[in-house]
Amino acid sequence: MSIDDIKCILVVGAGQMGAQIAMQAALHGYPVILNDLSPDILAKGMNGNRAQLDKRVAKGQMTQAQMDEAVGRITLEPDLEKGARRADFVIEAIVERLEPKRECFARLDAFCPAQAILVSNSSTLMISQIATATKRAAQCANMHWFYPPLVMRLVEVVKGKETSEETVGLVAALTKKIGREPVILRKELPGFLVNRVLRALAGEAYDLLEQGVASFADIDKAVELGLNHPMGPFKLADFSGLDIGYHARLEAYAVTRDPKDLPPVALEKRVKRGDLGRKTGKGFYDYSTVPPTPTQD
Ligand SMILES: NC(=O)c1ccc[n+]([C@@H]2O[C@H](COP(=O)([O-])OP(=O)(O)OC[C@H]3O[C@@H](n4cnc5c(N)ncnc54)[C@H](O)[C@@H]3O)[C@@H](O)[C@H]2O)c1
């Protein structure tokens, strides 16, 4: 298969990541099928995309006609089988848990054309853990985007144990064609590049918080003003969704059994309360105020 054989992209999962990934591909001319569990979720995902593009139109970065054309390239399809039958390239962006992802890949394998490539946007799960649910492991890879996909330029392309060179090349080529910059990991490992570096930073930040050395707001301030990061680790956790970090740590712990990989108390408490960060209006910070205010435990 060559890059020109990729004519239709299916994105599975229309949440924070999937809806915008679909939009990014459509903005670069690809017909995209967007799948999720219900028409309501799909509509919500597309409303979010329209709100983002409305801002671009208002700023003169694109015309209304360009926006309408790009939005029109996305077909909402709650029936996975129907969408998969037409797809040459599938990006899975469903919940960050191994079993649902394996089940999703097994269904995609059954429904997609034989040459189709299947990639996962998982933040931490390695493709070899997922691809064994299919009979096409050579055509499976990680394609890891960053939030928000309509803004963040980096995509990590990860070669799994059985991923072919051809697949890695195609995923990297497609990444460029849809306006993103790939980095290639020739070996898979949990957390890839960026999240491993981030985990080291966030782990230290949670440790300092748990030791009572400083408040999370002051740790954020220190990282922002001292290291010139645009957001401290707690603001970034809120931005990405606290449940994402929480589940990623539980998955890491299931593999390593190292207590250091368990979710920190301050994170667990908030996730169990349903305070998942910006998307629910509250996480480490309360977003009902301007500027957001630090929450209490
Ligand atoms: N949020 C981030 O910052 C971020 C960054 C990079 C990668 N990721 C990864 O992207 C994936 C999605 O994350 P998200 O933040 O968009 O999560 P999300 O919870 O916002 O969205 C997940 C969506 O998947 C849907 N879904 C669940 N099971 C499904 C199934 N079987 N078929 C179809 N749809 C299904 C849900 O209804 C939901 O709309 C995860 O693997 C996550 O690790 C997230």
The ligand as an ORCA input file, in Angstrom:
! r2SCAN-3c Opt
* xyz 0 1
  N      -6.939     13.572     26.517
  C      -5.643     13.606     26.202
  O      -4.916     14.546     26.548
  C      -5.039     12.522     25.366
  C      -3.836     12.781     24.689
  C      -3.288     11.782     23.862
  C      -3.916     10.576     23.742
  N      -5.074     10.330     24.421
  C      -5.703      9.026     24.250
  O      -6.792      9.145     23.351
  C      -7.805      8.202     23.712
  C      -9.118      8.939     23.919
  O      -8.944      9.909     24.928
  P      -9.983     11.112     25.100
  O      -9.350     12.093     25.997
  O     -10.478     11.561     23.766
  O     -11.153     10.357     25.880
  P     -12.718     10.745     25.952
  O     -13.243     10.040     27.139
  O     -12.907     12.222     25.817
  O     -13.311     10.077     24.626
  C     -13.399      8.714     24.422
  C     -14.598      8.467     23.518
  O     -14.587      7.103     23.112
  C     -15.932      6.669     23.086
  N     -15.947      5.206     23.147
  C     -15.708      4.407     24.216
  N     -15.778      3.107     23.836
  C     -16.035      3.105     22.500
  C     -16.199      2.081     21.536
  N     -16.120      0.803     21.869
  N     -16.477      2.441     20.265
  C     -16.574      3.737     19.895
  N     -16.409      4.755     20.773
  C     -16.144      4.441     22.063
  C     -16.604      7.355     24.255
  O     -18.007      7.400     24.094
  C     -15.943      8.736     24.193
  O     -16.693      9.640     23.401
  C      -7.290      7.458     24.941
  O      -6.639      6.283     24.546
  C      -6.279      8.435     25.518
  O      -5.272      7.817     26.258
  C      -5.663     11.292     25.222
*
